[in-house]
Amino acid sequence: MNFFINGAMGIGNSGVEHAQFYRAKRFDQVELPYRFVFVEIVKNIHEAMDQWNLRDDQVINMWEYFVLGQDYAKKGLEKRVEPSEDLVVDKTNTHRKRESVTSSGLRIVEHYVKYPDKHKPDSKMLMVSNGRTEMYDDATGEKRVMYENIDDQNRKNLITNIHLFNENGQHLFFRNELQLHRYFFEQLDKLYGGKSTFIVDRGEDNEVALMLNRIAGSKVVDVIHADHLSDRDDPKNPLWNNYNEYLLTHNQLVDRIVTATELQREDLLVDFPNKTRKFVTIPVGGVRDGIKKITRKLDKGPFKLITASRLASEKHVDYIVRAVAALKDEGFDLTFDIYGQGGESKKIKDTIEEVKAEDYVTLKGLSHDLEHVYPKYDAFISASLSEGFGLTYIEALNAALPVVTFDARFGASELIQDGYNGFSSDFKPNDDDYNVKQLTESLRRLLKSDYPNIVNNTQKSIEKFQDKVIAKKWEAMINEL
């Protein structure tokens, strides 16, 4: 069995989850079996699965497995129940216990504790956090899991002292989640007949559990979803984050490392020149087979711009708002719609109000049907300074939308050819004014360009990203392993 390993999945997901969803469809296309595996507690995981059209028998959650057993892991849920939640609050209005029943039939009891904030010793404020968690099979009332949460000085919240009750007739104890993950992956491997391929999309604990003391007969594939370096030209900046650092400094322990672009593979080979077979390029997104030719012409009225992403700080949607406002002030007639949700929504809304753009810049919220949204617009714009691939870029190009963005590693650099299928510009990581000016100039170039010619080139540029091509790449790699 091929297992896609990740932390959590929710109603709104990052590019990592979307890459997994896309991969699953390509595995279906070439008849490769797979299961999604999530190792974090996700109370609404089945509601999220419905949102993303995933069946109960396609997804295995580690904690549900420990409570519901092997039949669940093989066949999915037998039935769903109505979720509920009850919170106990003491007379000081402090949370003391939360008891939740999930739609999968887990009863999760969280006991809260109050303590000083060890990360801010001078603070007089007390912290309230989960101290101990118990999990029951709600249908039988049997307790199956118990663990403690500790506030570690360096790593903050950690799950520790984990008990599994009646696990194959035994009471098992694990000091930490790493040990638990290892045991869980061993059980999955046995349950599905061995010779598993674990495709790790996220989680250093997952990597360590699978890479050290390898499960006999298993294969481990790691997928890099973002830039692995801060700045290739700056020797003071090492690997970009701890996740990639562990993988790349222990790359001898994995069978293949997948990058989404050939440019990133070539960059990795600068550091690992003798590992040409280990690094494989397989895009994490693509377009339907047999690209249907789209012709697009500008209608009367404003030029309609769209962006779609998590509203996170690294996406810099506020840059776009300022660039659009600057061109509006120059007399260009345009509108800008923002699709997505996230923690930066307030900042973006404040920026819209600051530049008085309420009449032509709109926050549209999350959409699960962008394929049918894109044709309503004239161009796609992004201000991300780092995109491992850029799923929305390729979706926009497939809809014959020119793309305006920064020339960021690696997705934008590989997908967007300046002046051909869009416009890209240089940027400076810590210079907001410079970046807004660059984005404004790229957008200005688009508005003054031979638009029909740019549109004509958009779909030509993505022919190698057709679904059947990517499906065959996965099939070839899995069969080779």
C-alpha positions in Angstrom: 0.0 0.0 0.0 1.1 3.6 -0.6 0.5 5.9 2.3 0.4 9.7 2.1 1.7 10.9 5.5 0.6 14.3 6.9 -0.3 16.0 10.1 -3.8 17.3 9.8 -6.5 18.2 7.3 -9.2 20.8 7.7 -12.0 22.6 5.9 -9.4 25.2 4.6 -6.1 23.6 3.6 -2.7 24.6 2.5 -1.0 23.6 -0.8 0.4 20.5 0.9 -3.1 19.0 1.3 -4.1 20.1 -2.2 -1.0 18.4 -3.6 -2.1 15.2 -1.8 -5.6 15.4 -3.2 -4.2 15.9 -6.7 -1.7 13.0 -6.3 -4.6 10.7 -5.2 -6.4 11.4 -8.5 -3.3 10.6 -10.5 -2.8 7.3 -8.5 -6.4 6.5 -9.5 -5.6 7.2 -13.1 -2.9 4.5 -13.2 -4.6 2.2 -10.7 -2.1 2.6 -7.8 -3.6 2.0 -4.3 -3.2 4.6 -1.6 -4.5 5.8 1.7 -4.3 9.3 3.2 -2.8 9.1 6.8 -3.1 12.0 9.3 -1.4 11.7 12.7 -2.9 14.7 14.5 -6.2 14.9 16.4 -8.7 16.5 14.0 -12.2 16.5 15.5 -13.9 17.5 12.3 -11.8 15.4 9.9 -14.8 13.7 8.4 -16.6 17.0 7.8 -13.4 18.1 6.1 -13.3 14.9 4.0 -16.8 15.6 2.8 -15.7 19.1 1.8 -12.9 17.7 -0.3 -14.9 14.7 -1.7 -12.9 12.0 0.1 -14.5 8.7 1.1 -14.3 7.3 4.6 -12.3 4.3 3.4 -9.6 6.6 1.8 -8.5 8.2 5.0 -6.9 6.8 8.2 -6.4 9.1 11.3 -4.0 7.7 13.8 -6.1 8.5 16.9 -9.2 7.1 15.3 -7.3 3.9 14.6 -6.2 3.5 18.2 -9.8 4.0 19.4 -11.8 2.2 16.6 -9.4 -0.5 15.6 -8.3 -2.5 12.5 -11.7 -2.7 10.8 -11.8 1.1 10.7 -8.4 1.3 9.2 -9.3 -1.2 6.4 -12.9 -0.3 5.7 -13.5 3.2 7.0 -16.2 4.2 9.5 -19.2 1.9 9.9 -21.4 4.8 10.6 -21.2 8.5 11.7 -22.9 10.0 14.8 -24.0 13.5 15.6 -21.1 15.6 17.0 -21.5 17.2 20.4 -19.5 19.2 22.9 -19.8 20.1 26.6 -17.5 22.5 28.4 -17.1 22.6 32.2 -16.3 26.1 33.6 -15.5 26.8 37.3 -16.7 29.8 39.3 -13.7 31.8 38.3 -14.8 31.4 34.6 -11.8 29.1 33.9 -12.2 26.2 31.6 -11.7 22.9 33.5 -12.9 20.1 31.2 -14.1 19.8 27.6 -15.9 16.7 26.5 -16.4 16.2 22.7 -18.0 13.5 20.7 -16.8 13.5 17.0 -18.8 12.3 14.0 -16.5 9.3 14.0 -17.7 8.2 17.5 -14.6 9.3 19.5 -15.4 10.7 22.9 -12.5 13.0 23.7 -12.2 14.3 27.3 -9.7 17.1 27.8 -8.8 18.1 31.4 -7.4 21.6 31.7 -4.8 23.0 34.0 -3.8 26.5 35.1 -0.1 27.5 35.4 2.4 30.4 35.1 3.7 31.2 31.6 7.2 29.7 31.7 8.0 31.4 28.3 7.3 34.8 29.8 8.5 34.6 33.4 7.8 38.2 34.2 4.2 37.9 33.1 1.6 37.7 35.9 -0.9 36.1 33.7 -1.7 32.4 34.2 -2.0 30.1 31.3 -4.9 27.6 30.8 -4.1 24.6 28.7 -4.9 20.9 28.2 -3.1 18.9 30.8 -4.5 15.4 30.2 -6.6 13.8 27.4 -8.6 10.6 27.4 -10.3 9.0 24.4 -13.2 6.6 24.5 -15.1 4.6 22.0 -18.4 6.4 22.5 -20.5 3.4 21.3 -19.0 1.0 23.9 -17.8 3.5 26.6 -14.4 1.8 26.6 -11.3 4.0 27.3 -8.7 3.3 24.6 -6.2 6.2 24.9 -4.8 8.5 27.6 -1.9 11.0 27.4 -0.5 14.1 29.1 0.4 17.5 27.6 3.4 19.3 28.9 4.7 22.8 28.2 8.3 22.3 27.2 10.6 25.2 27.7 11.9 24.9 24.1 9.4 22.9 22.1 6.2 24.3 23.9 3.2 21.9 23.9 4.2 18.3 23.7 2.2 15.0 24.0 3.9 12.6 26.4 3.2 9.5 28.6 0.9 8.0 26.1 -1.2 4.9 27.1 -3.0 2.6 24.7 -5.6 0.4 26.4 -6.6 -3.0 25.0 -4.4 -2.5 22.0 -4.4 -6.0 20.5 -5.1 -7.2 24.0 -2.3 -5.3 25.6 -1.8 -2.1 27.6 1.0 -0.2 25.8 3.0 2.8 26.9 4.9 5.3 24.8 7.0 8.1 26.2 6.5 10.4 23.3 4.7 10.8 19.9 7.8 9.7 17.9 7.6 6.3 19.5 3.8 6.2 19.0 4.2 7.2 15.3 6.7 4.4 14.8 4.3 1.8 16.3 1.4 3.2 14.3 3.3 2.9 11.0 4.3 -0.7 11.8 0.7 -1.6 12.4 -0.4 -0.1 9.1 2.3 -2.0 7.3 1.2 -5.3 8.8 -2.4 -4.6 8.3 -1.9 -4.0 4.6 0.4 -6.9 4.0 3.8 -5.3 4.2 6.1 -3.8 1.6 4.5 -0.4 2.1 5.6 2.8 0.5 5.4 5.8 2.9 5.2 9.1 1.1 5.9 11.8 3.7 4.4 15.2 2.9 4.8 16.8 6.4 6.2 16.1 9.8 9.7 15.6 11.1 8.5 13.1 13.7 7.0 11.1 10.8 10.4 11.2 9.0 12.4 10.1 12.0 9.9 7.3 12.8 10.1 5.9 9.3 13.8 6.6 8.4 15.5 5.2 11.5 15.4 1.4 11.9 13.4 1.1 8.7 10.3 -1.2 8.7 11.4 -4.3 6.9 10.5 -4.2 3.2 9.2 -0.6 3.3 10.2 2.3 1.1 10.3 5.9 2.2 9.7 8.8 -0.2 9.8 12.4 1.0 8.2 15.3 -0.8 9.6 18.9 -0.6 6.7 21.4 -0.9 8.6 24.7 -0.4 12.0 26.3 -1.0 14.6 24.4 1.0 16.9 27.4 1.3 16.5 31.0 2.4 18.9 32.4 -0.1 21.2 30.4 -2.3 23.5 33.4 -2.7 23.8 34.1 1.0 26.2 31.7 2.7 25.0 32.8 6.2 21.5 31.4 5.5 21.4 27.6 5.9 18.6 25.3 5.1 15.3 27.2 5.2 13.6 25.3 8.1 14.1 22.4 10.4 11.8 20.2 8.4 13.9 20.3 5.3 17.2 20.4 7.3 16.5 17.0 8.9 15.5 15.4 5.6 18.4 16.7 3.6 21.1 16.0 6.3 19.7 12.4 6.5 18.9 11.9 2.8 20.8 8.6 2.7 17.9 7.1 4.8 15.2 7.8 2.2 14.7 6.1 -1.2 13.5 9.1 -3.2 13.1 12.8 -2.6 10.4 14.4 -4.8 10.5 18.1 -5.9 7.7 19.8 -7.7 9.9 21.6 -10.2 13.0 20.8 -12.2 14.6 24.0 -11.1 14.4 22.9 -7.5 15.9 19.5 -8.3 18.8 21.2 -10.1 19.4 23.5 -7.1 19.5 20.5 -4.7 22.0 18.8 -7.0 24.4 21.7 -6.4 24.7 20.4 -2.8 24.3 16.7 -3.6 25.8 16.3 -7.1 26.1 12.5 -6.7 22.5 11.9 -5.9 20.9 12.3 -9.4 18.7 9.2 -9.0 17.6 10.1 -5.5 16.0 13.5 -6.5 12.9 13.2 -8.8 10.8 15.9 -10.3 7.0 15.3 -10.2 4.7 18.3 -10.3 2.2 18.6 -7.4 -0.5 19.9 -9.7 -1.5 19.8 -13.3 -4.2 20.3 -15.9 -6.7 17.9 -17.4 -5.6 15.8 -20.4 -6.3 17.2 -23.8 -6.2 20.9 -23.1 -9.3 22.6 -24.5 -8.3 25.7 -26.4 -9.7 28.9 -24.7 -9.8 32.2 -26.6 -10.2 35.2 -24.4 -10.8 38.8 -25.3 -11.3 41.9 -23.1 -14.9 42.9 -22.5 -15.9 46.5 -22.1 -15.6 47.6 -18.5 -12.9 47.1 -15.9 -10.0 44.8 -16.2 -10.8 42.0 -13.7 -8.0 40.6 -11.5 -8.1 37.6 -9.2 -5.9 36.0 -6.6 -6.5 32.8 -4.6 -4.5 31.7 -1.6 -4.4 31.3 2.1 -4.5 34.8 3.5 -1.1 34.4 5.3 1.7 36.9 5.8 4.0 35.2 3.3 1.4 35.7 0.5 1.6 39.5 0.8 -1.8 40.1 -0.5 -1.6 43.6 0.9 1.1 44.3 -1.7 -1.4 43.6 -4.5 -4.0 45.9 -2.9 -1.5 48.7 -2.9 -0.4 48.0 -6.5 -3.9 47.9 -7.8 -4.8 51.1 -5.9 -1.7 52.8 -7.4 -2.8 51.9 -11.0 -6.4 53.0 -10.2 -5.0 56.4 -9.2 -3.2 56.5 -12.6 -6.5 56.1 -14.4 -6.6 52.4 -15.2 -10.0 50.8 -14.9 -9.7 47.6 -12.9 -11.1 45.5 -10.1 -9.5 43.0 -7.8 -11.2 40.0 -6.1 -9.4 38.1 -3.3 -10.4 34.4 -2.7 -9.2 32.6 0.4 -9.2 32.8 4.2 -6.6 33.1 6.9 -5.1 35.1 9.6 -4.2 38.1 7.5 -7.7 38.9 6.5 -8.0 41.8 8.9 -4.7 43.3 7.7 -5.9 43.1 4.1 -9.2 44.6 5.0 -7.4 47.5 6.8 -5.2 48.0 3.8 -8.2 48.2 1.5 -9.7 50.8 3.7 -6.4 52.7 4.0 -6.1 53.1 0.2 -9.8 53.7 -0.1 -10.2 50.8 -2.5 -13.5 49.4 -1.1 -15.4 50.1 -4.4 -13.1 47.9 -6.5 -11.2 45.5 -4.2 -13.3 42.7 -2.6 -12.6 39.9 -0.1 -14.6 37.0 -1.6 -13.9 34.3 1.0 -13.0 30.6 0.4 -14.0 28.9 -2.8 -13.9 25.2 -3.5 -14.7 25.7 -7.2 -12.0 27.9 -8.6 -12.1 26.0 -11.9 -15.4 27.7 -12.6 -14.4 31.0 -11.0 -11.3 31.8 -13.1 -13.1 32.2 -16.4 -14.9 35.3 -15.0 -11.6 37.2 -14.8 -8.9 38.6 -17.1 -5.7 37.8 -15.2 -4.3 36.2 -12.0 -2.0 38.0 -9.7 0.2 36.8 -6.7 2.7 38.5 -4.5 4.2 35.4 -2.8 7.9 35.6 -2.4 8.3 31.8 -2.2 6.3 29.1 -4.0 7.5 25.6 -4.2 5.2 25.0 -7.1 2.3 27.4 -7.3 -0.9 25.3 -7.8 -3.0 28.4 -8.4 -0.6 29.6 -11.1 -1.0 26.5 -13.2 -4.8 26.5 -12.6 -4.9 30.1 -13.8 -2.8 29.4 -16.8 -5.0 26.5 -17.7 -8.0 28.9 -17.6 -6.0 31.1 -20.1 -5.3 33.8 -17.5 -2.0 35.6 -17.7 -0.2 35.6 -14.4 1.5 38.6 -12.7 3.9 37.7 -9.9 7.4 37.9 -8.5 10.2 35.8 -10.0 10.3 33.6 -6.9 11.9 30.2 -6.4 10.8 27.8 -7.7 7.3 27.6 -9.0 7.0 31.1 -10.4 10.5 30.9 -12.0 9.6 27.7 -13.8 5.9 28.4 -14.7 5.9 32.1 -15.6 8.0 33.4 -18.5 8.1 37.1 -18.3 6.4 38.7 -21.3 5.3 35.4 -22.7 2.5 33.9 -20.5 2.6 36.6 -17.8 4.8 39.2 -16.2 7.3 38.7 -13.3 9.7 40.9 -11.5 12.6 41.0 -9.1 11.9 41.5 -5.4 13.6 42.3 -2.1 12.5 40.2 0.9 12.5 43.0 3.4 11.6 46.0 1.3 7.8 46.5 1.1 7.9 49.7 -0.9 10.3 48.3 -3.5 8.1 45.2 -3.9 4.9 47.1 -4.3 6.5 49.3 -7.0 7.8 46.1 -8.8 4.4 44.5 -8.7 2.8 47.7 -9.9 5.1 47.9 -12.9 4.5 44.3 -13.9 0.8 44.9 -13.7 1.1 48.1 -15.7 3.1 46.1 -18.4 0.2 43.6 -18.6 -2.4 46.3 -19.0 -0.4 47.8 -21.9 0.6 44.5 -23.5 -0.7 42.6 -26.5 -3.3 40.8 -24.4 -4.6 38.3 -26.9 -1.0 37.1 -27.7 -0.3 36.6 -23.9 -3.5 34.7 -23.5 -2.6 32.5 -26.5 0.6 31.5 -24.8 -0.8 30.6 -21.4 -2.1 27.2 -22.3 0.9 26.4 -24.6 3.2 26.8 -21.6 1.5 24.0 -19.5 1.2 21.2 -22.0 3.8 19.1 -20.1 1.7 19.4 -17.0 -1.2 17.3 -18.3 -2.6 14.8 -15.8 -1.6 11.8 -17.8 2.0 12.9 -17.9 2.2 13.4 -14.2 0.4 10.1 -13.4 2.9 8.2 -15.5 5.8 9.8 -13.5 4.3 8.6 -10.2 3.7 5.1 -11.7 7.2 4.9 -13.0 8.8 5.9 -9.7 6.6 3.6 -7.5 7.2 0.7 -9.8 10.9 1.4 -9.8 11.0 1.2 -6.0 
